[in-house]
Amino acid sequence: MRLLILFVLSICLLLLLEKPLKKHAAVFYFGAVIIGGAGYMAQLRLPDGMLKTIVSDYLISGTLPAVLFVLVMYAAVFPKKSRIYRCAMSCRGEIAIGASFLALAHMVYYGYMIRSGNLIALVIALLLIALLVPLTLTSFKKIRRKMNAKAWKKLQRWSYFFYGLLYLHVVIMIYPKAVRGDFESLIDLCIYTAMFGIYLGLRFERYLEKKKKQSYCPAVWSSLLILFAAASFGLNYSMVYAKGTDERPDPEYYSDGVWEGEGMGLNGAVRVKVVVEEGILTDIKILEHEDDEPYFSDAKQEIIPAIIENQSVDVDGVSGATFSSEGIIEAVKDALMSSEEQD
């Protein structure tokens, strides 16, 4: 939902600050750098709590730059007679540059993608960076004015490829959490899919208009794509719900013994050993993991004591180490499921 919240807020701010943004673009760029840098430092130094969660969800997670890129993407397909169309088209270069500076903090903080063994994530990350640099530089007015108009337009067409890769990046990062039962991630995935899908339909609509061919109106395209997103949501939710109801270990059925389980962390598998004595979960040890430090250690230090104290895997994750937290929880759940099967 934070995507929609930031998208609406960004549109409102654009309508209010169009002239200052055009006149004092450098101040806007400096502010983007400060916000990105402050968010990065806050994420590293702030103690766990509401403030750190807000910083993580809205600044460091990449949602804010993604929203600004989506706003730039939608600029050309807003209703042509609307004020938002005029504002967005007028300021899309400045918005894109600001989004790029904010994205830098996200890339620095989540540099794990480059080190990850996930080949697809690695390739997409490198392509996004390779496209972002020239697209950002040529968005500056001084550089744009020195370029040949046709050459500049030809280069900017690569932005469509950038948008496609951005969506794939989002899917790769969110989908694993969604199918493991994170309802918020499932909602975000459906919203991203709907927004990018609607844009694709509206863009095709504009293409047909230029060709002077009969086409469906944008409302029809949008409705069809929203229905597609809703169907995807229903299918994914059914999968998650079914999985969740089948994999809920009950403390009453823990069997004594030493059990091993496996979950999926940020960069790969997390393996744990669980000790059950007299039906009570007494110890959890990490056997193997591929996640980065110190994030995994932060998750380990909070998640394991919480599970043992509550005698349940129904515990909160650690902000800033969400994937590692979920990997540990999933691995313990898998081990406890093994103990149930032996009962």
Salt bridges, closest charged atoms under 4 A:
GLU18 OE2 - ARG86 NH1 3.11
ASP48 OD1 - LYS52 NZ 3.45
GLU94 OE2 - LYS22 NZ 3.49
GLU94 OE2 - LYS141 NZ 3.93
ASP182 OD2 - LYS177 NZ 3.99
GLU184 OE2 - ARG2 NH1 2.98
ASP188 OD2 - ARG2 NH2 3.76
GLU209 OE1 - ARG206 NE 3.94
GLU260 OE1 - ARG271 NH2 2.78
ASP283 OD2 - LYS285 NZ 3.42
GLU288 OE1 - ARG271 NH1 3.47
ASP292 OD2 - ARG115 NH2 2.71
GLU293 OE2 - HIS289 NE2 3.73
GLU326 OE1 - ARG180 NH2 3.27
GLU330 OE1 - ARG180 NH1 3.67
